[in-house]
C-alpha cells in the first residue's frame, strides 16, 4: 500500500508510546487517524496534537478484549472517515514477570486476552471490512524484539509476542494474492508508556494492580534509567512510527528496528538449523506436502535499507 494519503488508519493503543508515534507518522502521510485506546484520559491528552497540526483524527475508547465494543468502534470509525485501510494492532500490556510456573492463572489469562486475543479480535473485525471494500489495505501487529530473542524471566511476554509473529506470518500466507498486506512489527528499545498504561489497564480489567516491576526510585528529585546507559541508546516513539509507515509502504512482512539484535537472532536461527538431523531429505516428502516444507511468501521480504543515512 504505497499511497496512504486520504486513507484511514485504525490504531489500537494509539494514545501513547509507540502507538502514538505510529499515529503521528500516519497523519504526516495525510491519513485519517482513529486513535483507539482503553484510557480516555490518554486520548483526551493527545487529540489536541492532531488538531493543532490540522491532522484529521478521532479518539475511541476501546478495550481490544471486548468484541462487541470492537465492532461498534469499527462502525464509528467508518462513520467518521469511511473505509478503513490500515489496521495497527498495537495495544498490549507488559506481563507478570518470573518463571512461567510461578505466574498465576489470572495473570496468564490476562496476558493472552490482551496481547494475543486482542490482535485476533482486530483481524477478525477489521480485515473482512477491508476485503469487502476492495480498495486495498494493510495490517500491522506489534510484537517485540522479545519474540525473536526471548528475555529471561519474561515468559508470558515472550510467549504472547512470539504468538503474534506466528499470527502475522500465517496471515501473510492466507492473504497472498489479495490486495491486503500483513506485517509484524518487532521493536527494540523505545520510549514508551508501557509500564504506566499496563498498570492502568490491568487495574481496570482485573480490579487490581499487576505484578509488573515498579518504576525506578527517584534520585535527587529525578527518576533514573532502569539500566545504566539506557538513556543513551533508547529511541523516540516517532522513530518507530516512521519505520512502521515505511514498512507498510514497502510491503515488508517483518518490520524490525535495531540491527544490534541481528547477531543474537542469527545465533537462534543457527541453533534451530543445527537441530535438524543430519540426514538426506526424502524428495518425495516435499512433493506430497509442499506447503509444509517450503513457502515462497518468505522470499518476498527484501533487504531493508537504513532509515537515516549516516
C-alpha positions in Angstrom: 0.0 0.0 0.0 2.3 2.7 -1.3 -0.1 5.7 -1.3 -1.5 6.4 2.1 -2.9 9.9 1.6 -6.6 10.2 2.2 -6.9 6.7 3.6 -7.8 5.7 7.2 -5.7 4.1 9.9 -7.2 2.4 12.9 -4.6 2.2 15.6 -5.2 0.4 18.9 -3.1 1.5 21.9 -2.7 4.7 19.9 -2.8 7.3 22.6 0.8 6.9 23.9 4.2 5.5 23.3 4.8 3.6 20.1 1.1 3.7 19.2 1.1 7.5 19.3 4.4 7.6 17.3 2.7 5.4 14.6 -0.4 7.6 14.7 1.6 10.8 14.1 3.6 9.1 11.3 0.3 8.1 9.6 -1.1 11.6 10.0 2.0 13.1 8.4 1.3 10.9 5.4 -2.1 12.5 5.0 -4.1 9.7 6.6 -7.2 10.0 8.7 -6.3 8.6 12.1 -8.5 6.7 14.5 -6.9 6.5 17.9 -8.4 3.6 19.8 -7.3 3.3 23.4 -8.6 1.9 26.6 -7.6 5.1 28.6 -9.9 8.0 27.8 -7.6 10.4 29.7 -4.8 9.5 27.3 -7.0 10.0 24.3 -8.0 13.4 25.6 -4.4 14.4 26.2 -3.2 13.6 22.7 -6.0 14.7 20.4 -5.0 18.4 20.7 -1.7 17.4 19.0 -3.6 16.4 15.9 -6.0 19.3 16.0 -3.0 21.8 16.2 -1.5 20.2 13.1 -4.8 20.0 11.2 -4.5 16.2 11.1 -7.9 14.5 10.8 -8.3 12.3 13.9 -10.8 11.0 16.3 -10.4 9.1 19.6 -12.5 6.0 20.5 -12.3 4.4 23.9 -11.8 0.7 23.3 -10.7 -2.5 25.1 -9.4 -4.8 22.5 -10.7 -7.7 24.6 -14.3 -6.6 24.1 -15.5 -8.0 20.8 -18.9 -6.2 20.8 -17.1 -2.9 21.6 -14.6 -3.5 18.8 -17.4 -3.9 16.3 -19.0 -0.6 17.5 -15.6 1.1 17.3 -15.1 0.0 13.7 -18.6 1.3 12.8 -17.8 4.6 14.5 -14.5 4.9 12.6 -16.3 4.2 9.3 -19.0 6.7 10.1 -16.3 9.4 10.6 -13.9 8.6 7.8 -15.3 5.9 5.6 -13.4 2.7 4.8 -10.6 1.5 7.0 -7.4 0.8 5.1 -4.7 0.3 7.7 -5.1 -1.6 11.0 -2.4 -1.3 13.6 -2.8 -3.9 16.3 -0.6 -2.1 18.8 -2.5 -2.4 22.1 -0.6 -4.6 24.5 0.5 -4.9 28.1 3.6 -5.8 30.0 3.2 -9.1 31.7 3.8 -10.5 35.1 7.5 -11.5 35.3 9.1 -14.6 36.8 9.2 -18.2 35.7 6.2 -19.5 33.8 5.3 -22.0 36.6 5.1 -19.2 39.2 2.7 -16.8 37.4 -1.0 -17.1 38.3 -3.7 -18.4 36.0 -5.3 -14.9 36.3 -2.1 -13.2 35.0 -1.8 -15.8 32.3 -5.3 -15.3 31.1 -4.9 -11.5 31.1 -1.7 -11.6 29.1 -3.3 -13.9 26.5 -6.6 -11.9 26.3 -4.8 -8.6 25.6 -1.6 -9.4 23.8 -2.9 -12.4 21.7 -6.7 -12.4 21.6 -6.8 -8.6 21.2 -4.8 -9.0 18.0 -7.1 -11.7 16.7 -10.1 -9.6 17.5 -8.8 -6.8 15.4 -8.1 -9.0 12.5 -11.4 -10.7 12.7 -13.3 -7.4 12.9 -11.4 -5.2 10.5 -10.0 -7.5 7.9 -13.3 -8.6 6.5 -14.3 -5.0 6.0 -11.1 -4.4 4.1 -11.7 -7.3 1.8 -15.3 -6.2 1.2 -14.5 -2.7 0.2 -11.7 -3.9 -2.1 -9.7 -0.7 -2.0 -6.6 -2.4 -0.6 -5.2 -2.4 2.8 -2.6 -3.5 5.3 -2.5 -4.9 8.8 0.4 -4.4 11.2 0.6 -6.1 14.6 3.1 -5.1 17.2 5.1 -8.0 18.7 8.6 -7.3 20.2 12.3 -8.0 19.9 11.5 -10.5 22.7 9.6 -12.5 20.1 12.9 -13.1 18.2 15.3 -13.3 21.2 13.4 -14.3 24.3 14.2 -12.4 27.5 14.9 -14.5 30.7 12.3 -14.2 33.3 9.7 -12.7 30.9 8.0 -15.9 29.9 4.4 -14.6 29.5 5.6 -11.6 27.4 7.9 -13.8 25.3 5.1 -16.3 24.6 2.4 -13.8 23.7 4.7 -11.8 21.4 6.0 -14.9 19.7 2.4 -15.9 19.0 1.8 -12.5 17.3 4.7 -13.3 14.9 3.0 -16.6 14.1 -0.3 -14.9 13.5 1.1 -12.4 11.1 3.2 -14.9 9.2 0.1 -17.1 8.7 -2.0 -14.0 7.8 0.6 -13.1 5.1 0.3 -16.7 3.7 -3.5 -16.5 3.7 -3.7 -13.1 2.1 -1.2 -13.9 -0.6 -2.8 -12.9 -3.9 -5.1 -10.3 -2.4 -4.6 -6.5 -2.2 -4.2 -6.6 1.6 -0.8 -6.9 3.1 0.4 -8.1 6.5 3.4 -7.1 8.7 4.7 -8.0 12.1 6.5 -5.2 14.0 9.2 -6.3 16.4 10.6 -3.1 18.0 13.7 -2.9 20.2 14.2 -0.3 22.9 11.9 2.7 22.6 10.5 5.4 24.8 7.0 4.0 25.7 4.3 4.3 28.2 4.0 0.6 28.6 4.6 0.5 32.4 2.1 3.1 33.3 -0.5 2.0 30.8 -0.1 -1.7 31.8 -0.8 -0.8 35.4 -3.9 1.2 34.4 -5.3 -1.4 32.0 -4.6 -4.3 34.4 -6.3 -2.5 37.3 -9.4 -1.9 35.1 -9.6 -5.4 33.7 -8.8 -7.2 36.9 -9.7 -4.7 39.5 -6.2 -4.9 41.0 -2.6 -4.0 40.4 -0.4 -6.2 38.3 2.9 -7.7 39.4 4.9 -5.6 36.9 8.1 -4.1 38.4 7.6 -0.7 39.9 9.2 2.4 38.3 12.8 3.1 39.3 13.1 5.0 42.6 13.8 8.8 42.2 17.2 10.1 42.9 17.9 13.8 43.6 14.3 14.5 42.5 14.6 12.7 39.2 13.8 9.3 38.0 16.9 7.3 36.9 17.0 4.9 34.0 16.4 1.3 34.8 19.7 0.3 33.3 22.8 2.5 33.2 23.2 3.9 29.8 19.6 3.3 28.9 19.0 6.9 28.1 21.9 6.9 25.7 20.5 4.2 23.4 16.8 4.4 23.7 14.9 5.7 20.7 11.9 8.0 20.4 8.5 6.6 19.5 8.5 8.9 16.5 11.3 6.8 15.0 9.1 3.7 15.5 6.3 5.4 13.7 8.5 6.2 10.7 9.7 2.6 10.4 6.2 1.2 10.6 4.9 3.5 7.9 7.9 2.7 5.7 7.3 -1.0 6.2 3.7 -0.7 5.2 4.6 1.2 2.0 7.3 -1.3 1.2 5.1 -4.3 1.9 7.5 -5.8 4.4 6.5 -8.9 6.2 8.9 -8.1 9.1 9.3 -4.6 10.4 12.5 -4.6 12.5 14.2 -1.7 14.1 17.6 -2.4 15.7 20.4 -4.0 13.7 22.1 -4.6 17.2 19.8 -7.7 17.6 20.8 -9.3 14.3 23.7 -11.3 15.8 21.5 -12.7 18.6 18.8 -13.8 16.2 21.3 -15.3 13.9 22.5 -17.4 16.8 19.0 -18.6 17.5 18.3 -19.4 13.8 21.6 -21.3 13.5 20.7 -23.3 16.7 17.5 -24.4 15.0 19.3 -25.3 11.8 21.8 -27.4 13.7 18.9 -29.2 15.5 17.7 -30.7 12.2 19.0 -34.3 11.9 22.0 -34.6 9.5 20.1 -36.9 7.2 19.4 -36.9 3.4 15.9 -35.4 2.8 13.2 -37.5 1.2 12.4 -35.6 -2.0 9.0 -37.3 -2.2 8.0 -35.6 1.1 8.2 -32.2 -0.5 6.1 -33.4 -3.4 3.4 -34.8 -1.1 3.5 -31.9 1.5 4.8 -28.8 -0.4 3.4 -26.2 1.9 4.8 -28.0 4.9 8.3 -27.9 3.7 8.6 -24.6 1.9 6.6 -21.4 1.3 7.7 -18.7 -1.1 6.0 -15.9 0.8 9.2 -15.5 2.8 11.2 -14.9 -0.3 9.2 -11.7 -0.9 10.9 -10.0 2.0 13.7 -7.8 0.6 16.6 -6.1 2.3 15.5 -3.1 4.3 17.9 -0.1 3.9 18.9 2.2 6.7 16.1 4.6 7.6 18.5 7.6 8.0 21.8 7.8 6.2 24.8 8.4 8.4 
